[in-house]
Amino acid sequence: MQNTRINRLIDVLGEQFTRWASNPWRRISLLVISLLFGTFVGTAISTTAGQSGDWDIIAGALLVLLIEFVNLLVYGFPRLKTRSLWVEMLNALKIGVIYNLFVEAFKLGS
């Protein structure tokens, strides 16, 4: 790839974010934010799909595909000592969505 200004800018911003996120407290806070955003996404998906009743099967199939793709990224490849922050955030988002869907199911069942 050519070394253009936009490529250098993206490289510099990526390096700065990596250095910023290397602090353990910042990393944990990003993971917690991702987990909480996953619970919000789970609520939004369940209420939006359940509103009309037409999108239930499609939303369920898409959720299963996305969750299995994240599982493949996190658990499918040989384990490295340290995983990428993006992969960990995606896994936390997945955990938040699944947790919230269980909570919604318990609320409907009671």
N, C-alpha and C positions, 0 to 999 in steps of 0.2 A: 504494500500500500504506500501511496505517496505521503511524504511528510509535510502535510499542509498545516495551516494555522489551526484549523478546527480539530485536526487529529492531535496536534500538540496540546491544545486546550483541553480536550477530553482526557488525554493521558495525565496532564497535570492535575486536573480535578479528581481523577480516579486515585492518583497517588495521595493527594491531600485527604480525601475521604478515608483511605486505608489507614493513613497515619492517625487521623482523628478517631477512627473506630478501633484502633489498637488498644485503647484504654479499656480495661475490663468493665468498669462501671458504665461506660458509654455503650459497650457491646451488650451488656445485660439490659440496659434501658431500651435499646433498639429491639431486642428480642421480646421484651415485655410489651412494648408498643405494638409490635407485630402480632403478638398473641391477642391483645385486646382488640386490635383491628379485625382479627379473624373472628372474634365473637360478634362484632358488629356486622361483618359480612354474612355470617351464618344467620343472624336475625333478618337481615335484609333479603337474603335469598329465600328463606322459609316464608316470610310474609308476602313477598312479591309473587312467588310461585304459587302460594296457596290462595292468593286473592281471587283469581279467576278459575283455577282448577284445570286450566288447559295446559299449563307449562310444567306440571308436576313431573311427568315422565322425562321430559327433555332436561329439566333442571337436575333431576336425580342422575341421569346418565352423564351429564357434563360434570357434575360433582365427583362421581365415581372415577371418570377419566382423569380429571385434574388431580385427585388425591392419589391415584395409582401412579401418575407421572411423577409427582413429588416423592412418593415412596421409592420409585426407581432411582431418582436422583440421590436421595439420602441414603438408602439402604442397599441399592442394587449393585453399585460399583465397589471395587475393593476399597476398604476403609483406609483413609489417610489419617495421619496424626491430628491434623487440624482441618476442619471443614471450612469452606468459604462462608463469609458472613451472609452472603445472599442466600445460600442454600439453607443455613440455619434459620434465617428470617422466614423463608418460604415454608420450612417445616413448622415453625411456630405459628404461622398463619393457618396452616392446615390443621394443626392441633386445636386452635381456637375455633375454627369452623366446625370441626367434628364435635367438640365439647358443646358448642352452642346448639347444634342439631339434636344432641342427646337431651339437653335441658328443655328445648322446645317440645320434644317428644314426651318427656315426663310431664310437662305442663298440660299437654293435650290429653294425656292419659289419666290425669287426676280429676 
